[in-house]
Amino acid sequence: MSQKVAVLGTGKIGEALLSGMLRAGWAPADLLVTARRPERAEELRSRYGVNPVGNTEAAKTADTLILTVKPQDMGALLDELAPHIPADRLVISGAAGIPTSFFEERLAAGTPVVRVMTNTPALVVDEAMSVISAGSHATEQHLAHAEEIFGGVGKTLRVPESQQDACTALSGSGPAYFFYLVEAMTDAGILLGLPRDKAHDLIVQSAIGAAVMLRDSGEHPVKLRENVTSPAGTTINAIRELENHGVRAALIAALEAARDRSRELASGKKD
């Protein structure tokens, strides 16, 4: 018997996950979607051949529910779903900052919940980093099922839930830091006399090459950096300026701020 999976609140991340599952071999007939606007639901039906349904029908019908609404909307969604979710359904949350206990307190006793933090490379390149944590009632089988789903859009990693806020700061928000760095380096390239398009191409390819080396070489980043840094050369002069301007300390402080905000979201603080 096939397993039905419903993606509730199918925005950008939800759609990326949906398309990744289809590429991984899931049948459209086994995938349900919900969307706030009827025109969005019809767009998903037309594009992917999946069946749009209401939230209540999804809760009653699907074996696995993936909740991808914004954190501030999760409480209202659970109020709507709770009377219709049997305790044997797997609930997967993709909402930043919300602990599995938030769901367990609102759903039937014993409901298995898995918390997942993914990131935007899921959208177009299937290179997401999805971090997976088990709730109190989630088993090895539930975690493996979550890995199967999110493995369609990139890499997965299991961590204790206590580490989820740190992972949100590092990888959930992580792509934005790299985009910010590329933006700054592009501006620097223009200042140094390069046209914007050439500066952009140089930086993007350098970033891709560096990322592949980090992933595939097995070398520590310090070793890889030292391989580029010759005595009294251009690179060490640039590194000295980065250190003089506190870039390392600023990055650490930025990630701590992101982690703290993830904790605030978990506590229900919106502003």
C-alpha positions in Angstrom: 0.0 0.0 0.0 1.4 3.4 -1.0 2.1 6.0 1.6 0.4 9.4 1.1 2.3 12.5 2.0 0.7 16.0 2.3 2.5 19.2 2.2 0.5 21.9 4.1 1.1 25.5 3.2 2.9 24.9 0.0 5.0 28.1 -0.5 8.5 28.2 -1.9 10.1 25.6 0.4 7.0 23.4 0.3 7.0 23.5 -3.5 10.8 22.8 -3.6 10.2 19.7 -1.4 7.3 18.6 -3.6 9.2 18.9 -6.8 12.2 17.1 -5.2 10.0 14.2 -4.2 8.6 13.9 -7.7 12.1 13.8 -9.1 13.0 11.2 -6.6 10.2 8.9 -7.9 7.2 9.7 -5.8 3.9 9.3 -7.7 1.8 12.5 -8.0 -1.2 10.5 -6.9 0.5 9.9 -3.5 1.2 13.6 -2.9 -1.4 16.1 -1.5 -0.9 19.8 -1.2 -2.7 22.6 0.6 -2.5 26.3 -0.2 -4.1 29.4 1.3 -5.2 30.8 -2.1 -7.3 28.7 -4.6 -5.3 30.0 -7.5 -2.1 28.8 -5.9 -3.6 25.4 -5.4 -4.6 25.2 -9.0 -1.1 26.3 -10.1 0.4 23.4 -8.1 -2.1 21.0 -9.7 -1.3 22.2 -13.2 2.4 22.2 -12.7 2.9 18.9 -10.9 -0.2 16.9 -11.3 -0.8 16.6 -7.6 -4.1 16.9 -5.8 -4.9 20.1 -3.9 -7.1 19.5 -0.8 -8.1 21.4 2.3 -6.1 21.2 5.5 -8.7 19.0 7.2 -8.9 16.5 4.4 -5.1 16.3 4.3 -5.0 15.6 8.0 -7.6 12.8 7.6 -6.1 11.2 4.4 -2.3 11.5 4.5 0.0 9.1 6.3 2.6 11.9 6.7 1.9 15.6 7.2 4.7 18.1 6.3 3.8 21.5 7.8 5.7 24.3 6.0 3.7 27.3 7.1 5.4 30.3 8.7 6.2 29.9 12.4 3.7 32.6 13.4 0.9 30.7 11.6 1.7 27.3 13.1 -0.5 27.6 16.2 -3.6 28.4 14.2 -2.9 25.5 11.8 -2.5 23.0 14.6 -5.8 24.2 16.2 -7.5 23.4 12.8 -5.8 20.1 12.3 -5.6 18.6 15.8 -9.1 17.1 15.9 -8.5 15.3 12.7 -4.9 13.8 13.1 -4.8 10.3 14.4 -2.0 9.5 16.8 -0.3 7.2 14.3 0.3 10.0 11.8 3.8 11.3 11.3 4.0 15.1 11.6 7.0 16.8 10.1 7.6 20.4 11.0 9.6 22.7 8.8 9.0 25.8 10.9 12.1 27.6 12.3 12.4 27.8 16.0 9.4 25.8 17.0 10.2 22.7 19.2 8.6 19.3 18.8 7.0 19.8 22.2 4.8 22.6 20.8 3.2 20.0 18.5 3.1 17.2 21.0 1.2 19.3 23.4 -1.5 20.2 20.8 -1.9 16.8 19.1 -3.1 13.4 20.2 -1.0 11.7 22.8 1.8 9.7 21.3 1.8 11.5 17.9 5.3 11.2 16.3 6.8 14.5 15.4 10.0 15.2 13.5 11.5 18.7 13.3 13.4 19.6 10.1 15.3 22.8 9.3 16.2 23.0 5.6 17.4 26.0 3.5 16.9 27.7 0.2 19.3 25.7 -2.0 16.4 23.3 -2.0 14.6 25.7 -4.3 16.5 25.3 -7.6 19.6 23.2 -7.2 18.8 20.3 -4.9 21.7 21.2 -2.7 19.8 21.9 0.5 21.1 21.1 4.0 18.2 19.6 6.0 18.8 19.0 9.7 16.5 16.4 11.3 15.5 15.9 15.0 13.2 13.4 16.6 10.4 14.3 19.0 9.5 12.2 22.0 7.5 9.7 20.1 9.4 9.5 16.8 11.2 6.3 16.0 14.1 5.3 13.8 11.5 4.5 11.1 10.1 8.0 11.3 13.5 9.6 11.0 14.4 7.4 8.0 11.2 8.4 6.3 12.0 12.1 6.9 15.4 11.5 5.5 13.9 9.8 2.4 11.7 12.8 1.8 14.2 15.6 2.4 17.0 13.6 0.7 15.3 14.5 -2.6 16.4 18.1 -2.3 19.9 17.7 -0.9 21.8 16.3 2.1 20.3 15.4 5.5 21.9 15.4 9.0 20.5 14.1 12.2 21.1 16.2 15.4 19.6 16.3 18.9 16.9 18.8 19.0 18.9 20.9 21.5 21.2 21.7 18.6 18.5 22.9 16.2 18.7 26.6 17.0 22.5 26.5 16.3 21.8 24.7 13.0 19.2 27.3 12.1 21.8 30.0 12.6 24.5 28.1 10.6 22.7 26.4 7.7 19.1 27.7 7.8 20.2 31.3 7.5 23.6 30.3 6.1 23.0 30.9 2.4 22.2 34.6 3.1 25.6 35.1 4.6 27.3 33.8 1.5 25.1 35.9 -0.7 26.0 38.9 1.5 29.7 38.1 1.1 29.5 37.8 -2.6 27.7 41.1 -2.8 30.4 42.8 -0.8 33.2 41.2 -2.9 31.4 42.2 -6.1 31.4 45.8 -4.9 35.1 45.5 -4.1 35.8 44.2 -7.6 34.0 47.2 -9.1 36.1 49.5 -6.8 39.2 47.8 -8.1 38.2 48.5 -11.7 36.3 45.5 -12.9 32.9 45.5 -14.6 30.2 44.1 -12.4 29.4 41.1 -14.6 33.1 40.0 -14.7 33.5 40.6 -10.9 30.4 38.5 -10.3 31.6 35.6 -12.5 35.0 35.6 -10.9 33.6 35.4 -7.4 30.8 32.9 -8.1 33.2 30.4 -9.8 35.7 30.9 -7.0 33.0 30.2 -4.4 31.9 27.0 -6.3 35.4 25.7 -6.6 36.2 26.5 -2.9 33.0 24.8 -1.8 33.7 21.6 -3.8 37.2 21.5 -2.4 35.9 21.8 1.1 33.4 19.0 0.5 35.5 16.6 -1.5 39.1 17.0 -0.3 38.7 16.1 3.4 41.1 18.9 4.3 40.5 21.3 7.2 39.6 24.8 6.0 42.7 26.2 7.7 44.9 23.9 5.6 43.1 24.9 2.4 43.4 28.5 3.2 47.2 28.1 4.0 47.6 26.5 0.6 46.5 29.8 -1.0 48.5 32.0 1.4 52.1 32.5 0.4 54.6 34.4 2.6 54.3 38.2 2.2 51.9 37.7 -0.7 48.5 39.2 -1.6 46.4 36.8 0.3 48.0 37.2 3.7 47.7 41.0 3.3 44.0 40.6 2.7 43.6 38.2 5.6 45.3 40.7 7.9 42.8 43.3 7.0 39.9 41.0 7.6 41.3 40.3 11.1 42.0 43.9 11.7 38.4 44.7 10.9 37.0 42.0 13.2 35.4 39.9 10.5 35.8 36.7 12.4 34.3 38.2 15.5 31.5 39.8 13.6 30.6 36.4 12.0 30.5 34.7 15.4 28.3 37.5 16.8 26.0 37.3 13.8 25.5 33.6 14.2 24.8 34.0 17.9 22.2 36.6 17.1 20.5 34.2 14.6 20.5 31.5 17.2 19.0 33.8 19.8 16.3 34.8 17.4 15.5 31.2 16.8 15.1 30.7 20.5 12.8 33.8 20.7 10.6 32.3 17.9 10.3 29.1 19.9 9.1 31.1 22.9 6.4 32.8 20.8 8.1 36.3 20.6 7.3 37.8 17.2 8.9 41.3 17.4 
